[in-house]
Amino acid sequence: MPYGTVYDMISVSGLGKRFGDAPALHSLDLDIPQGQVHGLLGPNGAGKTTLVRVLTTLLRPDTGQARVAGFDVVRQAADVRRHIGLVGQHAAVDELLTGRQNLDMFARLSHLAPRLAAARAGDLLTRFGLDGTAGKAVKDYSGGMRRRLDLAAGLILSPPVLFLDEPTTGLDPRSRDQVWSAIRDLAGQGATVLLTTQYLEEADRLADRVSIIDAGRLVAAGTPAELKATIGGDRIEVVTASADDLPAVAALLGPYAHVEPDARRVSAPAPDRVAALTRAVRGLQEAAIAAEDIGVRRPTLDEVFLRLTEAAR
């Protein structure tokens, strides 16, 4: 495959797409290296699904260029499709068939010989922890099992690039954890994964890097830690038992302390996490101030997302 280098499994330059008078993507640039899980975040209507549809050859871009696994998504669309897997927002498996029958069907549709198709289905059932339920009809599967089966179907041909468009939408926490584990395994085996999601925790836990888009524009990109750092570092927070103690706690935490009277909370920057916490605990004890809660908190991707998307409007 003409990847060029291992650093350009997905490469997007100046990509634009309009639907009538409504622009969906504005001169978007994006590069994703081999073996990376890349999170794509954005509010509803931001252009996430449009971008995935362009990269998987389901839509033609109006401007710019995109290459996947070294192939141009317009001029070499058939080559792109042979090197990708796509798992959409809704499971594409047949509920009346068993798990094994579903994977065997997908393998045969991918032109694998019957014996190879059966072997591939068996391997994937084992890999995704579904071999024990392979003979059950999919209608009897849990949500997490269906999504794992859907992931397995997307990997029939062992694609080097996998697109996951909001793969855990509607799943309960246990099922979501099962899908997260499967995605980690894929990345560990060298697959390049583009993950679109509205769950900020999902991107924080799974993605090596994150791109945030809003109204079709890229507004920020970086590792989760880098993005969090853009809105400030660690902060120490103290929730007092009595609102009367707020001034004393603010004085204890220093000149940059921020007081929230309604929450009885005082926060302040804590560049030295452990030392700041130790000083605060000691100071509260010496001043005989009762605290309901105390801790050092890092910014979340939720805060980054809200701050950056609000700034882009």
JOUR-V504658 format. One record per backbone hydrogen bond with DSSP energy under -1.0 kcal/mol. NH is the residue of the N-H (numbers start at 1). CO is the residue of the C=O. Records with the same first field share a line. If there is no record, write none. Layout:
NH = CO, CO
//
This chain:
3 = 1
5 = 3
10 = 32
11 = 67
12 = 30
13 = 65
15 = 28
16 = 63
17 = 25
19 = 22
22 = 19
24 = 17
25 = 17
26 = 216
28 = 15
30 = 12
32 = 10
34 = 6
36 = 33
38 = 193
39 = 209
40 = 195
41 = 211
46 = 43
51 = 47
52 = 48
53 = 49
54 = 50
55 = 51
56 = 52
57 = 54
58 = 53
59 = 53
62 = 16
63 = 16
65 = 13
67 = 11
68 = 71
69 = 9
71 = 68
73 = 66
76 = 72
80 = 76
81 = 77
82 = 78
83 = 80
85 = 161
87 = 163
99 = 136
100 = 134
102 = 98
103 = 99
104 = 100
105 = 101
106 = 102
107 = 103
108 = 104
109 = 105
110 = 106
111 = 108
112 = 107
117 = 113
118 = 114
119 = 115
120 = 116
121 = 117
122 = 118
123 = 119
124 = 120
125 = 121
126 = 122
127 = 123
128 = 124
129 = 126
130 = 125
133 = 130
136 = 133
138 = 97
139 = 95
140 = 137
141 = 138
146 = 142
147 = 143
148 = 144
149 = 145
150 = 146
151 = 147
152 = 148
153 = 149
154 = 150
155 = 152
156 = 153
158 = 155
161 = 83
162 = 192
163 = 85
164 = 194
165 = 87
166 = 196
169 = 166
171 = 168
176 = 172
177 = 173
178 = 174
179 = 175
180 = 176
181 = 177
182 = 178
183 = 179
184 = 180
185 = 181
186 = 182
187 = 183
188 = 184
189 = 185
190 = 187
191 = 186
192 = 160
193 = 36
194 = 162
195 = 38
196 = 164
197 = 40
203 = 199
204 = 200
205 = 201
206 = 202
207 = 203
208 = 37
209 = 37
210 = 222
211 = 39
212 = 220
213 = 41
214 = 217
216 = 46
217 = 214
219 = 212
220 = 212
222 = 210
227 = 223
228 = 224
229 = 225
231 = 228
232 = 229
235 = 297
236 = 268
237 = 295
238 = 266
239 = 293
240 = 264
241 = 290
245 = 242
246 = 243
249 = 245
250 = 246
251 = 247
252 = 248
253 = 249
257 = 254
258 = 267
260 = 265
265 = 260
266 = 238
267 = 258
268 = 236
270 = 234
276 = 272
277 = 273
278 = 274
279 = 275
280 = 276
281 = 277
282 = 278
283 = 279
284 = 280
285 = 281
286 = 282
287 = 283
289 = 284
292 = 239
293 = 239
295 = 237
297 = 235
304 = 300
305 = 301
306 = 302
307 = 303
308 = 304
309 = 305
310 = 306
311 = 307
312 = 308
313 = 310
//
